[in-house]
Amino acid sequence: MENSKRQIPIVIDTERNEPIWVASLSWIYEQHELQEIRQANIKHHRFVCQNCKQLVYLHAKRDDDSRHGHQYYFSHPEGIDCDWKSDSKSRAEIYAGVSEGDKHWQMKELLAKTLINLPNWEVVDVDTQFVFSLDKLKRAKPDLHARYFGTDVAFEIQLRSESPKVILDRQHFYQEKEWPLIWLSAENEDQILDFFDKERIAVKQVQKDIAFCNRGNWFIFNKFLASQSLEKKQLTILTKVWEPSLAGKKIYYDWCQYSVTYDQLTHHDGETFYRDFYALDRALKADLVEQGKLRVLANIDHFKNQEYRDWSQFLVAAKICWPTLDMSSDADWLHSVFKEDYYRRVLQVKSTVLTIIRYYSSDMPSSYKRWEQFALKLSHLYFGFHKNMSLSVLEKIMLILGYDLSTKLGRRQKSYARAVHNFFDYEAFKPYQALCLRAIELSEHKEELLHTPNVLARLNDPMKKSIEINSSLDDFLEWFASDPICEQRGL
Ligand SMILES: [Zn+2]
């Protein structure tokens, strides 16, 4: 391209009325065809300058690196006035208007030149031949059709504005044929000549579109990578992957880049990728969930110090150590942990209640003192506690429920039956008769109690109905006898 005479970037092939990139000539045509063009153009005026539509002549310049040993270019005959003529405008000026397509071609040429020099690769065609779908109803013209170990591979050079539909259609086309398809970015490739440069490059929408049709991957090829490929004897491309990474308790996303060889790419379901963004993301999210769960479990004792008393307060505490928790998927687990922990704590409280009551008959003053402190500590938990509860009534209630509080009370069966009598014999207990009846209802010895003749006689006493009043212990009894049930019955 250094040749200053190579001024005409595009000619029109009047046979098909199609523009031809001059730089693509040696890829499109075989040697003998180029020879025919050189002669035919003189005879039939087949190729004209795209700018002035005048006849142009094909010239050749020796170039050992070129496919046919020569570089081919067109020039205007003498006496023609055209902006694309060598003496009227600089090459840069001419190419400014057509650089996009030129860049596109340069990329194809660079890729083709690289592949033909790599082992196991074969360049079948550069941008001229259609390939057809299996049913022959659809066709596409790959920018470069190559074979790797005999397997067809399609390369497309990504342009400035490829619509998602074009990308997907192309993908489906090659997926059906089971050809790997690789989109190579020609866009901003000059900004990434040195891919070790950590400076961020602007990712174009079209590149994002391609990336997310390829598990978050898009690919770059350029002169630097071409020489790397030749050195390594393997096609080497730069892969940009949209990747999740963990920072603290959250996932962050950014483009990561890798220099990879063709063998390192995976082709699946029409997609080509080096790293599967979706799989990485799923794995990291699963990690994050595991870590979140572990943190919740490790911090539950800390939650306890904050004395959460309900589900929503538990969630607030959980969210602090697990900021990414997702209520739609994590709530079931959290709720089971909450329930378990909450139950564990409730059981501790119930067991402490039983302990205090158990020592009540042997040391009343200190039992009341303990109860007062305990009730004060739990006052915010809505368990029905208050400090002025009658422990002697509670003791009998616990016995009726079936808790064996003291060996002094003799046989269990005897103790809970005897406890009922208190509520009918003593004035101090009479206001709690309704409580006693409720305790019988809730007792695990209910049937036995109801079949004890003395108890039955009490329950049928017409007096009891007149004293059915709510007691200050009703709420407490309901709480104590509800789930989780303290399993200390009958120690
Ligand atoms: Zn011209």
Residues whose N, C-alpha, C, O or C-beta is under 5 A from the ligand:
A	BS01	ZN	C49 N51 C52 C82 W84
